[in-house]
Amino acid sequence: MPPYTFGIEPDWMKEKRIKDMAIPKSYKKWTKDEEWELSYYVNQGYAMKDIASILGRSLNSIYRRYFWCKERGRRANRKICKS
């Protein structure tokens, strides 16, 4: 959204806009391959922060998707990353 679309903006809005643009896949749907990669990197012992950087996702997004996949029993093999 362009700056000042709704008139005067709070001070935090500029910082939020910059932060959102820094994460390339913000608000994008997870693909099956990304779920597989997430599971793979976790099983290899990568830190969540590193996985977030590799996948171009926020750290929060990585944690949420990891626990979402874990609840559903998804593991690091291509066959089980089906929605």
Backbone bond lengths (Angstrom), bond angles and torsions (degrees), N, CA, C in turn:
res aa  C-N    CA-C-N  psi(-1)  N-CA   C-N-CA  omega(-1)  CA-C   N-CA-C  phi
1 M - - - 1.433 - - 1.529 107.77 -
2 P 1.314 118.14 131.34 1.458 120.85 -179.43 1.539 111.65 -65.76
3 P 1.333 115.84 150.66 1.467 119.07 178.23 1.528 111.96 -59.67
4 Y 1.302 115.39 147.28 1.475 124.58 175.87 1.526 114.05 61.93
5 T 1.311 117.09 26.35 1.458 121.54 177.41 1.522 110.80 -60.22
6 F 1.317 115.94 -39.38 1.459 120.90 -178.16 1.529 112.38 -106.60
7 G 1.313 116.88 22.99 1.460 120.52 -179.77 1.515 111.57 95.76
8 I 1.309 116.28 -145.53 1.453 121.80 -177.89 1.529 109.22 -66.41
9 E 1.338 114.37 135.52 1.461 120.08 -177.87 1.524 110.27 -111.55
10 P 1.332 116.45 150.68 1.467 119.43 174.95 1.525 110.74 -66.20
11 D 1.319 116.89 160.39 1.463 121.74 -177.48 1.528 112.68 -59.95
12 W 1.328 117.02 -34.59 1.456 120.36 -175.74 1.525 112.63 -72.12
13 M 1.330 117.63 -17.09 1.466 121.29 -174.87 1.529 112.69 -64.48
14 K 1.316 117.79 -40.10 1.462 121.15 -179.79 1.533 109.65 -63.58
15 E 1.328 116.37 -44.50 1.456 121.01 179.18 1.534 111.11 -63.62
16 K 1.320 117.16 -41.44 1.464 122.47 178.77 1.534 110.52 -62.93
17 R 1.319 116.48 -42.40 1.466 121.09 -179.74 1.527 110.36 -62.32
18 I 1.322 117.01 -43.32 1.463 121.70 179.59 1.524 110.11 -64.66
19 K 1.344 116.59 -43.67 1.461 121.26 -179.79 1.529 110.80 -62.75
20 D 1.325 117.40 -43.15 1.464 121.09 179.49 1.521 112.27 -63.30
21 M 1.308 116.73 -35.54 1.466 120.17 -179.33 1.526 111.40 -75.54
22 A 1.341 117.53 -20.97 1.457 121.45 -178.46 1.526 112.12 -74.07
23 I 1.323 117.44 -22.76 1.459 121.49 179.61 1.528 107.44 -101.98
24 P 1.337 116.98 105.06 1.464 120.70 -170.84 1.528 116.19 -59.26
25 K 1.312 117.80 -30.62 1.465 118.66 -174.84 1.522 112.80 -107.92
26 S 1.326 116.75 23.71 1.464 119.28 178.30 1.518 110.03 -57.20
27 Y 1.298 115.49 131.57 1.471 123.57 176.37 1.531 113.74 65.77
28 K 1.315 117.09 17.64 1.468 120.55 175.90 1.526 108.82 -95.64
29 K 1.309 116.31 147.16 1.454 122.06 -179.86 1.531 110.46 -67.97
30 W 1.317 116.56 141.67 1.462 121.61 177.09 1.530 109.31 -73.40
31 T 1.328 115.76 138.22 1.459 120.28 174.65 1.526 109.25 -94.84
32 K 1.300 116.21 164.71 1.463 121.18 177.90 1.529 110.34 -61.78
33 D 1.329 116.36 -40.04 1.463 120.11 179.56 1.529 111.64 -65.30
34 E 1.325 117.45 -37.56 1.462 119.92 178.02 1.529 110.99 -66.41
35 E 1.314 117.05 -38.48 1.465 120.21 176.16 1.526 109.82 -62.48
36 W 1.312 116.24 -42.57 1.455 120.59 178.95 1.528 110.04 -62.33
37 E 1.347 116.17 -46.16 1.462 120.04 179.95 1.519 111.25 -61.15
38 L 1.319 117.05 -42.63 1.463 121.24 178.12 1.525 109.99 -57.21
39 S 1.296 116.51 -50.88 1.457 121.06 -179.75 1.528 111.27 -61.78
40 Y 1.312 116.03 -41.84 1.464 121.04 179.78 1.523 111.09 -60.90
41 Y 1.326 116.75 -49.60 1.469 120.32 -177.91 1.530 111.59 -65.02
42 V 1.320 117.23 -36.80 1.467 120.35 176.67 1.528 109.24 -62.93
43 N 1.329 116.70 -45.36 1.468 120.62 -179.85 1.526 112.44 -65.75
44 Q 1.316 116.89 -26.31 1.467 121.03 177.79 1.525 112.26 -81.75
45 G 1.331 117.08 -7.73 1.458 121.14 176.53 1.522 115.53 92.62
46 Y 1.318 117.34 13.85 1.462 120.25 177.29 1.529 109.92 -67.58
47 A 1.323 116.36 148.30 1.463 120.87 175.14 1.525 108.80 -73.44
48 M 1.323 116.45 147.75 1.472 120.90 -179.25 1.529 111.05 -57.87
49 K 1.319 116.79 -37.10 1.467 120.84 179.32 1.530 110.68 -62.02
50 D 1.326 116.53 -41.02 1.467 120.91 178.54 1.529 111.29 -67.87
51 I 1.314 116.41 -39.67 1.465 120.75 178.62 1.526 109.99 -63.09
52 A 1.329 116.23 -41.09 1.466 120.52 178.24 1.524 110.58 -59.29
53 S 1.304 115.48 -42.28 1.467 120.20 179.55 1.533 111.23 -66.64
54 I 1.310 116.80 -43.39 1.469 121.42 -179.85 1.523 111.21 -62.79
55 L 1.338 116.47 -44.98 1.466 120.50 -176.16 1.523 113.59 -85.40
56 G 1.328 117.66 -7.71 1.460 120.47 179.83 1.520 112.58 70.36
57 R 1.328 116.21 34.05 1.467 122.99 179.85 1.520 109.14 -120.26
58 S 1.322 115.62 162.67 1.459 119.14 176.21 1.529 109.18 -74.55
59 L 1.316 115.44 157.77 1.457 120.35 178.41 1.525 110.22 -61.15
60 N 1.323 116.21 -39.48 1.464 121.35 177.82 1.526 110.95 -60.18
61 S 1.312 116.18 -43.52 1.456 121.62 -179.87 1.526 111.29 -62.87
62 I 1.315 116.30 -39.62 1.464 121.28 178.99 1.526 110.43 -62.95
63 Y 1.325 116.68 -47.24 1.463 120.29 179.33 1.530 111.83 -61.97
64 R 1.328 115.79 -46.03 1.473 118.89 -178.81 1.521 111.36 -61.37
65 R 1.327 117.20 -46.10 1.461 119.66 -177.70 1.528 111.18 -69.55
66 Y 1.331 116.45 -35.76 1.465 119.77 178.24 1.529 109.93 -59.61
67 F 1.324 117.11 -49.65 1.464 119.96 -178.93 1.529 111.54 -69.43
68 W 1.318 117.34 -32.20 1.464 121.48 176.06 1.532 109.60 -62.62
69 C 1.327 116.92 -46.86 1.469 121.16 179.33 1.530 110.63 -66.76
70 K 1.322 115.96 -39.60 1.465 120.37 -178.79 1.528 110.94 -62.63
71 E 1.332 116.95 -41.17 1.466 121.18 177.95 1.528 111.69 -59.92
72 R 1.317 115.89 -32.75 1.453 120.78 -176.73 1.525 113.13 -94.63
73 G 1.324 116.66 4.67 1.465 120.71 175.87 1.509 114.54 74.05
74 R 1.300 117.80 25.73 1.471 120.12 179.96 1.511 109.96 -84.66
75 R 1.322 115.85 136.76 1.454 121.87 -179.26 1.521 110.06 -128.67
76 A 1.321 115.31 178.43 1.465 120.74 -175.40 1.517 112.74 -78.86
77 N 1.300 116.55 69.78 1.457 120.17 165.14 1.525 107.40 -148.04
78 R 1.267 115.88 147.63 1.461 121.51 -170.47 1.531 113.14 -62.28
79 K 1.299 119.35 -27.71 1.446 121.66 -174.47 1.531 113.54 -68.41
80 I 1.335 117.67 -32.28 1.461 118.61 -171.02 1.516 114.22 -95.89
81 C 1.302 119.12 0.07 1.463 120.48 178.77 1.517 110.55 -88.79
82 K 1.305 116.24 49.05 1.457 121.52 177.54 1.519 108.38 -103.49
83 S 1.309 116.82 136.96 1.460 120.35 -179.83 1.505 110.93 -83.83
